[in-house]
Amino acid sequence: MRNTFITLAVTLSTPALATDYHVYYLGGQSNMDGFGTVAQLPAELNAPVDRVRIYHPTPTRDDTASPQGIWAQLAPGHGWGFSSDASTNTMGERFGPELTFGRRLAELHPDRNIAIIKYSLGGSSITPNSDDPNARAPGHWDPDYNLSNNGFTGVNQYDHALNAIAHATSFTDIDGDGEPDRLIPAGIVWMQGESDAQSEADAADYEADLKQLIDLLRAALRVDDLPVAIGRISDSGQDPNDKKIWDHGDAVRAAQASFCDTDPAAALVTTTDNYAYSDPYHYDTAGFIDLGRAFADALESLE
């Protein structure tokens, strides 16, 4: 297993001028990507967010070079369809939980600056049961992934996430004011598990794989007991046959609850059970508005 550690402490030539940012990593699959519709946002949410910065590289499949992004002010458009070429962000017409997550944290802590590192990929899985790259999800978070494809060996979503953390934290001035900044690891948010709920074997392994991945992300952020909020997967009930989109969703939900029950620095967000859907797989705009706030409140409860 690879052990990769990212140093977040920025070397400061003039510590008195440093601006502190509490940094949060947001990861997972498509309900972290975000399918809320920007055009449906109320006016008070359809604007940039003061005191909140975001680093968001383009979601990228396994077996490719890891993408890079830039730091920018948080604004609507960091959902599905967003992209970055590491020089300019191209905002999409969708948003994810990052929007109200950052806004809610700024409300809870008017004396803090907030920094979000977001990297997720729709359809991605964390369980390593399949050895056939063509049978795998579009992306995989298994840290022991060592398959070769497209000229790359062992490069997957875990590597892309580590790269995002490393590149984001290599900047000494994330707000562009000409003064150095200091990034303080503050939390992890994880919204994922739907892909693993399609397979009985994957669902059975989910708790152990989730624990391993969260432990490694904490190590990358160099805080062993870093607070983490886990979004519980839910089901739209829109399967035409048995009304269950995720055949083994209950097993994944139980695994998520068990993980949070046994980890004193983890909280389970269950409001997802109440959300309506824009399609069989993704919450609607109101759901994403609530989800970001629920994640912020969950981390606040741990703090």
N, C-alpha and C positions, 0 to 999 in steps of 0.2 A: 504494500500500500504506500502511495506517495505521501510524505509528510511535508506540507508546504506552509510556511509561516510568513505572513506579511507584516512588516513593521509599519505601524501607523504614525508613530511619533515623528513629526516633521522637524528637521533641524532648523532652529530659529536663531538668526543672527541678532535679532532685537526682540527678546521675549516680551518686553513691555508693550509692543505694538501688536502682538498676536491676537487674532480673532479666533475664539473657540467655536467649533461646530460639533454638535452631537450627531454622530453618523449612524445610520441604520441601513442594513442590507435587506432588500426585498427580492425574494426569489420564488420560483415555482413554475406553473404551467399557465394555460390560457386565461384562467380567472385571475391570475396575477398580471398577465399581459394587459388585460382590460378590454372589455367590450361595451363600456358605457358610451353613450353618444354625446359628444361635446355640444352639439346643437340643442340638446335637451337640457343642458345644465341651466339652473337658475342664474340670473345675472350676477349674484354675489359670489358664485363659484366659478364663473367663466372669466377669470382674470388671473394674472400672475400672482404668486403667493409671496408676500414679504418675508424676509429672513429665512427662506428655504431654498436650498440649491439641490440640483439633481444631476447625477451622472448616469447616463442610460445608453449603453451601446446597443446596436442593432441585434435583435434576437437572431441566432445563427444555429443551424443544425450541427450535429456531430461531424467529425472528420473534415473540419475546415479550420482555417486560421482564426484565432480568437479575435473578435471585433474590439474596437476601441471607440470611446465616446469623448464627450467634453462636458465640463461642468457648466450648468446654465440655471437660470432662475426657474423654479417649478411653475408650470403653467399647464392648462389643459392640452391634451394631444399626445401624452406619453402612453397611449394604449396601443391596441392592434393597429398596424399600419405605420407606426413610428419608425424612423430610421435615422442613423447618424453616420457620417463619413469621417468622423474624428476631427472635423473642422467646423461642420455645420450640422445642426439638427433639423430634420424635416418632420414637422409635427403632423400627426395623423388626425383623423376625425373621431377617434375613440380615446377614452381615458380609462385608467385602472384605479385601484385603491390608493396609489401614491398621492393622488390629488388631495383628497380629504384627509388622508393620513398626515401629510405634511402640514396642512392647514390646521388640523386639530391639535397637533403637537405644538404648533406656534401659539395657539390659543391657550393651551394648558401651561405653557412656559414662555410668557412674554419676555423673559430675560434671556432666552436662549436663541442661538442660531441653529438651524436644522440642516443636515446634509443627508441625502438619500442616494444610495447606490442601488440601482435596480437592474437586475438581469434575470430574465425568465424566458421560457420558450413553450409555446402551446403544444400540447400533446406529449410532453416529456414525462419520463418515468424514472423512478429511483431504484427499482428492483432489477437485479442482474440475472434473470433466469434464462434469457434467450442468448444463444451464442451465434446466431445468424444476424449479421448487420441488416439484412433486408427484411427481417421479421421484427426488428426493434422499433420502438417508438421513434418519432422524428428526432428526439433528443433523449439522452440518458444521463443520469446523475451519478452512476456507479463510479466511485473513486478508483476502482481497480480495473476499469475498462481498458483493454489493451488491444482492441481490434484494429486492423489496418484497412483503410479505405481512402480513395481519392488522394493517395500519396501521404496521408497522415496516419500516424499510429498512436492509439491511446488518447485521442483528443475528443473530449465530449463536453457536456454541459457543466460538469464540475470544474473542468479546466477553464472553460469560458468564464465561469463565475470568479475563480481565483484570479484570472487575468483582469477582470473588471475591477476587483478590489485592489489589486496591485497598481493598475494604471491610475485609477481614481485617486488613490492615496499618494501617488508620486507627485501630485501637484502641490506646490507650496503656497499658492494663492488661488483658492477656488472661486473667490468672488470678484477677482479682477480689480481690486482696489489698490494694488501695488504694495500691499502689506502682507506679511506671512500669516498663514492660518494654521490652526492646530485642530486635528480631527480626533474626537474622543469617541471610541466605540460605545454605542448606547443600546443597540438591539438588533434583532433579526425578525423578519416577518416571512412566514412560509405559507403559500396557498397552492396546494398541489395534492395529488392522490387519485384523481379521477382516472388517469390512464392505468394506474396499478389496480384499480377496482374492476378492470375488465377480465382479469385472470385470477383464478382461485389461488394459484401458487404465488403470484405476485402479492396478492392481498395478505396471504399468510406470512410473508416475509416483511411486510411493510414496516412494522414497528421497529424491528432491528435495523433495517436500512435507514429509516428516518433518524434514529438515534445516532447512527454512525455519521450521517451527513451533517446533522446539526452540530455534533461534536467537532467535525472538521471545519465547518464554517466558523464556529467559535474560535478554533485554533488559528484560523486565518486572520481573524480580527483580534487575536491575542488576548481574549478574555474568556476564561474557562466557564464561568457561570453567567455569560452574557444573556440577558432576558430574551426570550423568544416567544412570539405569538404564532400559533398554528391555526389556520382557518379550516374548520371542519367541512369536508366535502358534503354536498347535498345532491339530491336527484330531482330533476324536473318532472319525472313521471311521464315523459312524453314518448316512451317506447310504445309503438303500436301493438306489440304482442303482449308483454307482461307489465307494461307501465314502468319498467325499471331500465333506465339508461345504463346504470352501472350495476351489473349483475352481482358483484361482490363488494358493493359500496358499504354495506353494514360492517364487513370485516375491516375495511380501511378506517371507517369512522371509529370503530372500537379500538383500533391500533393507535389512532391519533389521541383518543381520550386516555388510553393507558400511558402513552408517552408523557402526556402533560401531568397525569396523576403522579408519576414517579420522578419527574424532574421538577424540583422546587423553583426553578427559574423559567418555567414554561407555563403558558396560559392558552387555553383552548377558546377560540371564538366560534360560537354556535349560532349567531344570528343568521348565518347562511341558510338555516332551515326555513327562514321566513321570507326569503327573497323570491320574487317572480323572475321569469326567464325571458330573454329576448329570442332565444332559439333553444333547442333541446339541451345545450351544453353550457350556456353562459348566462350569468345574471343580467338583469335589465339595468337601465341607468340608475334607478333609485337604489337598487341593490349595491352597485359599486359606490355610490355616494355614502351609503351606510357602512359598507365594509371597511373603508379606509378609516372612518371614525372609530369603528369597533376595534380595529387593530391598535390604534393609538391608545384607546382606553385600556385595552388589555395589557399593553406594555406599561402603562402608567400604574396599573394595579400591582405589577411586579416591582416597580420602582419604589 
